[in-house]
Amino acid sequence: MAGLISRARRALMYVPGNDERKISKAAGLNADGIILDLEDGVSANRKDEARVGIQKALQEVNFGRSERLVRINSLASGRAMGDLLAVMPGKPDAILIPKADSAAIVQEIDSLITEMERDLDIESGRTAIILTIESARAFLDLQAICRSSQRVEGLVFGAEDFTADTGITRTLDARELLYARSQLVMHAAAFGFNAIDMVQTNYSDLALLERECREGAELGFTGKQVIHPAQVEIVQAAFTPSAKLIEYARRVMEAAQEAMREGKGAFSLDGQMVDTPVIKRAEKILARARAAGTIEQVN
């Protein structure tokens, strides 16, 4: 049974690891997560430079409340181990694995992280793993991939690589991606992971971004990848439970406690029946609000 998500990952912003100025700017955006990138956001001839830049940033830049993630290069590239050796001394909060096409890939990265945590005297299990699901093969093996490591906390949908891999034609309304996005959300929900939706590459069209966020939230995504500072606030607002929804969830929980004391199962609230599924939804709404810092954590 899936647990409640304890960490908000509403807006995860990519920043090239070799761009010190952009890293410093991103650190002050109050985004839930900053992804220091070693993969697609960095040209092949600047990747070594990016390793140095990320190691320096992890050790010297104050990211405030933002989670510090590093997207390494894929295992198939031959650079993953070198990437980890460069960045693990900076104690990143999470490693983003691109092209997580099989359980074996995740397990090999997990083993490398475990070995480096031990060698660097980092608390065992401290480093989380987030997986980018971006191929047909990955979707076919998604359940095994989700089970592959206790470190896994989130699934990211890589729409651009996925459409390139499958030959799907990308359209503005993304209807052709509904099946894959829903599959990712269902697996994330089953395992208690964050579900992070696709990037909106047209960063100047904020109305389009708002629409896509709304649709993603309705599908069950808990956050979205971003590539521009202007996208952060819109995305984080879209994936935060509204004050009205939080108040309703609180009332449901209070009424549920009263019903339990009276020995009732289902009960009525505002003229509608409330039963176990409604109570579970209220619990998840409040958990998301606590993770986002909208309401206080429960001791």
One Martini backbone bead per residue (centre of mass of N, CA, C, O) as a GRO file, in nm:
protein
  299
    1MET     BB    1   0.097   0.035   0.022
    2ALA     BB    2   0.079   0.357  -0.006
    3GLY     BB    3   0.222   0.634   0.090
    4LEU     BB    4   0.294   0.945   0.206
    5ILE     BB    5   0.408   1.228   0.092
    6SER     BB    6   0.689   1.417   0.245
    7ARG     BB    7   0.791   1.565  -0.028
    8ALA     BB    8   0.821   1.842  -0.209
    9ARG     BB    9   0.790   1.834  -0.592
   10ARG     BB   10   0.680   2.068  -0.788
   11ALA     BB   11   0.952   2.231  -0.865
   12LEU     BB   12   1.195   2.131  -1.113
   13MET     BB   13   1.508   2.282  -1.186
   14TYR     BB   14   1.708   2.331  -1.454
   15VAL     BB   15   2.080   2.344  -1.444
   16PRO     BB   16   2.370   2.406  -1.564
   17GLY     BB   17   2.677   2.297  -1.432
   18ASN     BB   18   2.853   2.535  -1.606
   19ASP     BB   19   2.658   2.773  -1.471
   20GLU     BB   20   2.708   2.986  -1.221
   21ARG     BB   21   2.491   3.205  -1.255
   22LYS     BB   22   2.239   3.017  -1.270
   23ILE     BB   23   2.280   2.880  -1.001
   24SER     BB   24   2.261   3.130  -0.820
   25LYS     BB   25   1.976   3.211  -0.912
   26ALA     BB   26   1.824   2.945  -0.846
   27ALA     BB   27   1.884   2.945  -0.533
   28GLY     BB   28   1.668   3.212  -0.507
   29LEU     BB   29   1.364   3.087  -0.599
   30ASN     BB   30   1.220   2.869  -0.408
   31ALA     BB   31   1.243   2.597  -0.506
   32ASP     BB   32   1.209   2.272  -0.437
   33GLY     BB   33   1.410   2.214  -0.694
   34ILE     BB   34   1.755   2.164  -0.803
   35ILE     BB   35   1.893   2.072  -1.119
   36LEU     BB   36   2.206   1.962  -1.166
   37ASP     BB   37   2.348   1.943  -1.486
   38LEU     BB   38   2.513   1.669  -1.697
   39GLU     BB   39   2.351   1.633  -1.949
   40ASP     BB   40   2.157   1.784  -2.184
   41GLY     BB   41   2.250   2.085  -2.068
   42VAL     BB   42   2.538   1.970  -2.173
   43SER     BB   43   2.796   1.970  -2.351
   44ALA     BB   44   3.038   1.745  -2.429
   45ASN     BB   45   3.284   1.971  -2.385
   46ARG     BB   46   3.152   2.050  -2.066
   47LYS     BB   47   3.128   1.813  -1.852
   48ASP     BB   48   3.379   1.843  -1.675
   49GLU     BB   49   3.317   2.130  -1.588
   50ALA     BB   50   3.044   2.059  -1.453
   51ARG     BB   51   3.151   1.889  -1.226
   52VAL     BB   52   3.303   2.117  -1.087
   53GLY     BB   53   3.065   2.314  -1.055
   54ILE     BB   54   2.889   2.128  -0.876
   55GLN     BB   55   3.081   2.077  -0.646
   56LYS     BB   56   3.103   2.374  -0.568
   57ALA     BB   57   2.801   2.435  -0.522
   58LEU     BB   58   2.748   2.223  -0.295
   59GLN     BB   59   2.971   2.367  -0.102
   60GLU     BB   60   2.889   2.705  -0.145
   61VAL     BB   61   2.587   2.712  -0.200
   62ASN     BB   62   2.282   2.862  -0.106
   63PHE     BB   63   1.960   2.687  -0.133
   64GLY     BB   64   1.806   2.670   0.108
   65ARG     BB   65   1.506   2.485   0.068
   66SER     BB   66   1.630   2.351  -0.165
   67GLU     BB   67   1.671   2.087  -0.342
   68ARG     BB   68   1.963   1.885  -0.429
   69LEU     BB   69   2.011   1.794  -0.758
   70VAL     BB   70   2.154   1.535  -0.980
   71ARG     BB   71   2.214   1.497  -1.322
   72ILE     BB   72   2.326   1.239  -1.470
   73ASN     BB   73   2.452   1.029  -1.671
   74SER     BB   74   2.418   0.763  -1.829
   75LEU     BB   75   2.523   0.447  -1.810
   76ALA     BB   76   2.580   0.410  -2.124
   77SER     BB   77   2.795   0.655  -2.148
   78GLY     BB   78   3.033   0.614  -1.911
   79ARG     BB   79   2.982   0.871  -1.683
   80ALA     BB   80   2.843   0.805  -1.410
   81MET     BB   81   3.076   0.745  -1.214
   82GLY     BB   82   3.225   1.016  -1.250
   83ASP     BB   83   2.995   1.189  -1.156
   84LEU     BB   84   2.972   1.072  -0.869
   85LEU     BB   85   3.263   1.127  -0.778
   86ALA     BB   86   3.229   1.441  -0.805
   87VAL     BB   87   2.943   1.494  -0.626
   88MET     BB   88   2.929   1.333  -0.351
   89PRO     BB   89   3.103   1.523  -0.163
   90GLY     BB   90   2.845   1.739  -0.166
   91LYS     BB   91   2.579   1.604  -0.076
   92PRO     BB   92   2.337   1.527  -0.227
   93ASP     BB   93   1.997   1.464  -0.205
   94ALA     BB   94   1.985   1.379  -0.521
   95ILE     BB   95   1.954   1.143  -0.791
   96LEU     BB   96   1.921   1.172  -1.141
   97ILE     BB   97   1.805   0.924  -1.362
   98PRO     BB   98   1.855   0.861  -1.675
   99LYS     BB   99   1.734   0.617  -1.849
  100ALA     BB  100   1.538   0.418  -1.665
  101ASP     BB  101   1.497   0.110  -1.824
  102SER     BB  102   1.590  -0.058  -1.559
  103ALA     BB  103   1.658  -0.222  -1.272
  104ALA     BB  104   1.964  -0.260  -1.320
  105ILE     BB  105   2.040   0.036  -1.342
  106VAL     BB  106   1.948   0.124  -1.060
  107GLN     BB  107   2.118  -0.083  -0.897
  108GLU     BB  108   2.396   0.020  -0.988
  109ILE     BB  109   2.369   0.307  -0.879
  110ASP     BB  110   2.309   0.232  -0.590
  111SER     BB  111   2.581   0.089  -0.538
  112LEU     BB  112   2.758   0.337  -0.585
  113ILE     BB  113   2.634   0.515  -0.365
  114THR     BB  114   2.686   0.328  -0.127
  115GLU     BB  115   2.995   0.326  -0.154
  116MET     BB  116   3.034   0.638  -0.129
  117GLU     BB  117   2.908   0.681   0.142
  118ARG     BB  118   3.113   0.509   0.290
  119ASP     BB  119   3.381   0.652   0.195
  120LEU     BB  120   3.254   0.955   0.290
  121ASP     BB  121   3.082   0.943   0.550
  122ILE     BB  122   2.782   0.895   0.474
  123GLU     BB  123   2.480   0.850   0.535
  124SER     BB  124   2.299   0.583   0.506
  125GLY     BB  125   2.054   0.657   0.258
  126ARG     BB  126   2.048   0.973   0.206
  127THR     BB  127   2.038   0.927  -0.103
  128ALA     BB  128   1.832   0.989  -0.342
  129ILE     BB  129   1.607   0.867  -0.605
  130ILE     BB  130   1.541   0.968  -0.941
  131LEU     BB  131   1.331   0.882  -1.222
  132THR     BB  132   1.361   0.863  -1.573
  133ILE     BB  133   1.086   0.820  -1.793
  134GLU     BB  134   1.179   0.764  -2.164
  135SER     BB  135   1.062   0.471  -2.256
  136ALA     BB  136   0.916   0.188  -2.359
  137ARG     BB  137   1.075  -0.007  -2.182
  138ALA     BB  138   1.018   0.128  -1.910
  139PHE     BB  139   0.708   0.087  -1.915
  140LEU     BB  140   0.716  -0.226  -1.926
  141ASP     BB  141   0.917  -0.216  -1.640
  142LEU     BB  142   0.801  -0.032  -1.404
  143GLN     BB  143   0.758  -0.210  -1.157
  144ALA     BB  144   1.052  -0.309  -1.127
  145ILE     BB  145   1.176  -0.029  -1.106
  146CYS     BB  146   1.024   0.058  -0.844
  147ARG     BB  147   1.159  -0.202  -0.680
  148SER     BB  148   1.489  -0.161  -0.708
  149SER     BB  149   1.482   0.075  -0.471
  150GLN     BB  150   1.477   0.243  -0.159
  151ARG     BB  151   1.557   0.536  -0.283
  152VAL     BB  152   1.307   0.576  -0.429
  153GLU     BB  153   1.084   0.891  -0.480
  154GLY     BB  154   1.067   0.929  -0.808
  155LEU     BB  155   0.890   1.025  -1.116
  156VAL     BB  156   0.990   1.111  -1.451
  157PHE     BB  157   0.871   1.265  -1.743
  158GLY     BB  158   1.024   1.210  -2.069
  159ALA     BB  159   0.886   1.331  -2.347
  160GLU     BB  160   1.101   1.374  -2.568
  161ASP     BB  161   1.238   1.094  -2.560
  162PHE     BB  162   0.979   0.928  -2.587
  163THR     BB  163   0.894   1.026  -2.872
  164ALA     BB  164   1.159   0.945  -3.009
  165ASP     BB  165   1.140   0.638  -2.937
  166THR     BB  166   0.826   0.587  -3.053
  167GLY     BB  167   0.716   0.806  -3.284
  168ILE     BB  168   0.563   1.022  -3.159
  169THR     BB  169   0.357   1.293  -3.208
  170ARG     BB  170   0.387   1.613  -3.113
  171THR     BB  171   0.154   1.811  -2.933
  172LEU     BB  172   0.005   2.070  -2.771
  173ASP     BB  173  -0.215   1.884  -2.601
  174ALA     BB  174  -0.091   1.584  -2.543
  175ARG     BB  175  -0.282   1.331  -2.606
  176GLU     BB  176  -0.053   1.115  -2.687
  177LEU     BB  177   0.043   1.110  -2.354
  178LEU     BB  178  -0.178   1.000  -2.161
  179TYR     BB  179  -0.100   0.708  -2.111
  180ALA     BB  180   0.186   0.748  -1.998
  181ARG     BB  181   0.117   0.946  -1.770
  182SER     BB  182  -0.082   0.757  -1.624
  183GLN     BB  183   0.114   0.531  -1.568
  184LEU     BB  184   0.306   0.691  -1.391
  185VAL     BB  185   0.103   0.776  -1.174
  186MET     BB  186   0.014   0.491  -1.084
  187HIS     BB  187   0.294   0.400  -0.986
  188ALA     BB  188   0.350   0.625  -0.788
  189ALA     BB  189   0.102   0.575  -0.610
  190ALA     BB  190   0.166   0.275  -0.534
  191PHE     BB  191   0.471   0.371  -0.407
  192GLY     BB  192   0.485   0.677  -0.296
  193PHE     BB  193   0.553   0.880  -0.523
  194ASN     BB  194   0.659   1.112  -0.712
  195ALA     BB  195   0.498   1.299  -0.988
  196ILE     BB  196   0.667   1.419  -1.278
  197ASP     BB  197   0.620   1.628  -1.520
  198MET     BB  198   0.657   1.775  -1.801
  199VAL     BB  199   0.798   1.991  -2.006
  200GLN     BB  200   0.767   2.337  -2.090
  201THR     BB  201   0.940   2.481  -2.352
  202ASN     BB  202   0.741   2.729  -2.362
  203TYR     BB  203   0.832   2.982  -2.145
  204SER     BB  204   0.650   3.234  -2.263
  205ASP     BB  205   0.381   3.054  -2.218
  206LEU     BB  206   0.191   3.082  -1.935
  207ALA     BB  207  -0.089   2.980  -2.015
  208LEU     BB  208   0.001   2.701  -2.105
  209LEU     BB  209   0.125   2.619  -1.838
  210GLU     BB  210  -0.131   2.637  -1.665
  211ARG     BB  211  -0.290   2.425  -1.822
  212GLU     BB  212  -0.086   2.191  -1.788
  213CYS     BB  213  -0.092   2.189  -1.480
  214ARG     BB  214  -0.390   2.131  -1.442
  215GLU     BB  215  -0.387   1.862  -1.597
  216GLY     BB  216  -0.171   1.724  -1.423
  217ALA     BB  217  -0.320   1.741  -1.152
  218GLU     BB  218  -0.571   1.581  -1.250
  219LEU     BB  219  -0.397   1.317  -1.308
  220GLY     BB  220  -0.176   1.321  -1.034
  221PHE     BB  221   0.037   1.508  -1.024
  222THR     BB  222   0.295   1.671  -0.802
  223GLY     BB  223   0.467   1.785  -1.055
  224LYS     BB  224   0.728   1.984  -1.236
  225GLN     BB  225   0.923   2.066  -1.488
  226VAL     BB  226   1.179   2.323  -1.526
  227ILE     BB  227   1.363   2.604  -1.727
  228HIS     BB  228   1.238   2.871  -1.585
  229PRO     BB  229   1.181   3.113  -1.355
  230ALA     BB  230   0.879   3.187  -1.454
  231GLN     BB  231   0.765   2.886  -1.377
  232VAL     BB  232   0.774   2.833  -1.070
  233GLU     BB  233   0.527   2.974  -0.937
  234ILE     BB  234   0.307   2.844  -1.109
  235VAL     BB  235   0.368   2.549  -1.039
  236GLN     BB  236   0.351   2.560  -0.728
  237ALA     BB  237   0.057   2.655  -0.719
  238ALA     BB  238  -0.075   2.417  -0.884
  239PHE     BB  239   0.059   2.190  -0.661
  240THR     BB  240  -0.122   2.333  -0.442
  241PRO     BB  241  -0.336   2.325  -0.213
  242SER     BB  242  -0.601   2.486  -0.146
  243ALA     BB  243  -0.759   2.645   0.103
  244LYS     BB  244  -1.033   2.510   0.049
  245LEU     BB  245  -0.929   2.215   0.043
  246ILE     BB  246  -0.801   2.211   0.322
  247GLU     BB  247  -1.056   2.275   0.483
  248TYR     BB  248  -1.214   2.030   0.390
  249ALA     BB  249  -1.016   1.814   0.491
  250ARG     BB  250  -1.036   1.891   0.788
  251ARG     BB  251  -1.340   1.840   0.819
  252VAL     BB  252  -1.330   1.544   0.750
  253MET     BB  253  -1.140   1.455   0.982
  254GLU     BB  254  -1.313   1.558   1.215
  255ALA     BB  255  -1.568   1.394   1.139
  256ALA     BB  256  -1.433   1.115   1.151
  257GLN     BB  257  -1.365   1.119   1.452
  258GLU     BB  258  -1.656   1.149   1.548
  259ALA     BB  259  -1.766   0.891   1.412
  260MET     BB  260  -1.583   0.695   1.563
  261ARG     BB  261  -1.690   0.762   1.849
  262GLU     BB  262  -1.994   0.671   1.740
  263GLY     BB  263  -1.959   0.412   1.544
  264LYS     BB  264  -1.917   0.507   1.254
  265GLY     BB  265  -1.879   0.511   0.922
  266ALA     BB  266  -2.056   0.653   0.748
  267PHE     BB  267  -2.115   1.004   0.655
  268SER     BB  268  -2.230   1.339   0.677
  269LEU     BB  269  -2.127   1.623   0.451
  270ASP     BB  270  -2.281   1.865   0.303
  271GLY     BB  271  -2.486   1.635   0.182
  272GLN     BB  272  -2.250   1.415   0.184
  273MET     BB  273  -2.093   1.126   0.152
  274VAL     BB  274  -1.863   0.970   0.387
  275ASP     BB  275  -1.580   0.767   0.332
  276THR     BB  276  -1.286   0.616   0.309
  277PRO     BB  277  -1.189   0.746   0.037
  278VAL     BB  278  -1.234   1.041   0.133
  279ILE     BB  279  -1.040   1.029   0.372
  280LYS     BB  280  -0.784   0.959   0.212
  281ARG     BB  281  -0.786   1.215   0.042
  282ALA     BB  282  -0.759   1.410   0.279
  283GLU     BB  283  -0.487   1.307   0.377
  284LYS     BB  284  -0.331   1.379   0.114
  285ILE     BB  285  -0.381   1.678   0.111
  286LEU     BB  286  -0.243   1.737   0.387
  287ALA     BB  287   0.032   1.617   0.314
  288ARG     BB  288   0.093   1.814   0.081
  289ALA     BB  289   0.072   2.072   0.250
  290ARG     BB  290   0.300   2.003   0.446
  291ALA     BB  291   0.526   1.962   0.233
  292ALA     BB  292   0.481   2.272   0.128
  293GLY     BB  293   0.420   2.456   0.400
  294THR     BB  294   0.113   2.546   0.444
  295ILE     BB  295   0.125   2.352   0.683
  296GLU     BB  296   0.185   2.203   0.962
  297GLN     BB  297   0.349   1.975   1.110
  298VAL     BB  298   0.322   1.662   1.249
  299ASN     BB  299   0.438   1.524   1.556
   0.00000   0.00000   0.00000
